[in-house]
Amino acid sequence: MSKEKKQNLFKEVMGNYPTGVTILTTTDRGGNPVGLTVNSFASVSLDPLLVLWSIDHKVSTIEAFTAGEKFAVHVLAGDQQELCKTFSSKNIDRFSTCKWSLSKHKLPIIDGVFAVLQCKTFNKIEAGDHTLLIGEVIDIQIEKKDPMLYHRRHFDFIPSEFYKVSN
């Protein structure tokens, strides 16, 4: 099987694996907010509280995230499809389209999300064409909202059928 065919099949498999959706934010060396949409996010440890995500080496903001000492993970709410698309778009001022503020940890925090995990960088691991960033959670905020689900290149609320209790 060719490398291209394997890559296409891999994308198909991963695109059919339902995930949540996050926006990762930090500041660059000039103190400007940067952010991007990410669905490669997972928990790692409860003691200490650790999470991980990966960033493509081709992303324009990679230096801000890999050179920085902290980042914020925003778990999106189901009604934030436009915000999700905005932060995955190129060549736009992403932060001009939403309400946000700097936290006490000097991280850009977007309003109205399901949850925010503020993290200090714990470790960085080079892995193929991505860098894995592991963060230690230093602050947690959560709202009474339903989180977003990503499946087959679509973003939406988690279907109500998921919440039904079976007997």
C-alpha positions in Angstrom: 0.0 0.0 0.0 1.4 3.4 -0.9 2.2 6.0 1.7 -0.5 8.4 0.3 -3.1 5.7 0.4 -2.2 4.9 4.0 -2.4 8.5 5.0 -5.8 8.9 3.3 -7.1 5.8 5.1 -5.7 7.1 8.4 -7.5 10.4 7.9 -10.7 8.5 7.2 -10.4 6.4 10.4 -9.5 9.4 12.6 -12.3 11.5 11.0 -14.8 8.9 12.0 -13.5 8.8 15.6 -15.8 11.2 17.6 -14.0 13.8 19.7 -14.5 16.9 21.6 -13.2 20.2 20.2 -10.9 22.7 21.9 -9.3 26.0 21.2 -5.8 26.4 22.6 -4.6 29.9 23.5 -1.4 31.5 24.7 0.5 34.7 24.1 3.4 35.3 21.8 6.7 37.0 22.8 5.1 40.4 22.3 2.2 39.5 24.6 -0.3 39.2 21.7 -3.0 36.5 22.0 -2.7 33.5 19.7 -5.0 30.6 19.4 -6.1 27.6 17.2 -8.7 24.9 17.0 -7.5 21.5 18.2 -9.2 18.1 18.6 -6.0 16.2 19.4 -6.6 16.7 23.2 -6.5 14.1 25.9 -6.1 13.6 29.7 -2.9 12.0 30.9 -2.7 11.9 34.7 -4.7 12.7 37.8 -1.6 13.1 40.1 -0.4 15.6 39.0 -3.3 16.8 36.7 -1.9 16.5 33.2 -3.3 16.9 29.7 -1.8 16.7 26.3 -2.4 18.0 22.8 -0.4 18.1 19.6 0.5 20.9 17.2 1.6 20.6 13.6 5.1 21.9 12.8 3.6 23.9 9.9 1.3 26.0 12.0 2.3 29.6 12.1 1.9 29.9 15.9 4.0 26.9 16.8 6.8 29.0 18.3 4.4 30.8 20.6 3.1 27.5 22.0 6.4 25.6 22.1 8.5 28.4 23.5 5.9 29.5 25.9 5.6 28.3 29.5 1.8 28.1 29.6 -1.4 27.7 27.6 -5.1 27.5 28.1 -7.4 24.7 26.8 -10.9 25.8 26.0 -13.4 22.9 25.7 -16.0 24.4 23.3 -19.8 24.4 24.0 -22.1 22.8 21.4 -23.3 26.2 20.2 -19.8 27.5 19.3 -19.5 26.2 15.8 -18.6 29.6 14.3 -15.9 30.2 17.0 -14.5 26.7 16.1 -14.4 27.6 12.4 -12.9 31.0 13.1 -10.0 29.6 15.1 -9.3 27.1 12.4 -9.2 29.7 9.7 -6.0 31.4 8.4 -5.1 35.0 8.0 -7.7 36.6 10.2 -7.7 38.2 13.6 -9.3 35.4 15.5 -9.7 37.3 18.8 -11.6 40.2 17.2 -14.6 37.8 16.7 -15.1 36.9 20.3 -15.2 38.2 23.9 -12.0 37.3 25.8 -9.8 38.6 28.6 -6.4 37.9 30.2 -6.6 35.7 33.2 -4.5 36.1 36.4 -2.1 33.7 34.7 -1.8 36.1 31.8 -3.5 33.7 29.4 -6.2 34.7 26.9 -9.5 33.2 28.1 -12.5 33.1 25.7 -15.9 33.7 27.2 -18.8 31.3 26.9 -17.0 28.0 26.5 -17.9 24.8 28.3 -14.7 24.6 30.3 -11.2 26.2 30.5 -8.1 24.4 31.8 -5.1 26.8 32.3 -1.9 24.9 32.2 1.8 25.4 32.7 4.0 23.5 30.2 5.1 20.2 31.8 6.8 18.6 28.8 7.3 18.8 25.0 7.9 15.7 22.9 8.7 15.7 19.2 6.6 13.1 17.4 6.8 13.0 13.6 5.5 16.2 12.0 3.9 17.3 15.3 5.0 18.3 18.8 3.1 16.9 21.8 2.6 19.5 24.5 1.8 18.2 28.0 0.5 20.7 30.5 0.0 20.6 34.2 -3.5 22.0 35.0 -3.2 25.0 37.4 -6.7 26.4 37.1 -10.1 25.0 36.1 -13.3 26.8 35.1 -16.5 25.0 34.0 -19.9 26.3 32.9 -23.4 24.7 32.9 -23.3 24.0 29.1 -23.2 21.0 26.8 -19.9 20.4 25.1 -19.3 20.2 21.4 -18.8 17.0 19.4 -16.7 16.6 16.3 -17.5 13.7 13.9 -17.0 13.3 10.2 -15.9 16.9 9.8 -19.1 18.2 11.5 -19.4 20.1 14.7 -22.5 20.0 16.9 -24.0 19.3 20.3 -23.8 15.8 21.7 -27.0 14.0 20.6 -29.6 13.7 23.3 -29.7 9.9 22.7 -26.3 9.8 24.4 -27.9 10.9 27.6 -30.6 8.3 27.7 -30.3 5.8 30.5 -30.8 2.2 29.5 -32.5 -0.4 31.8 
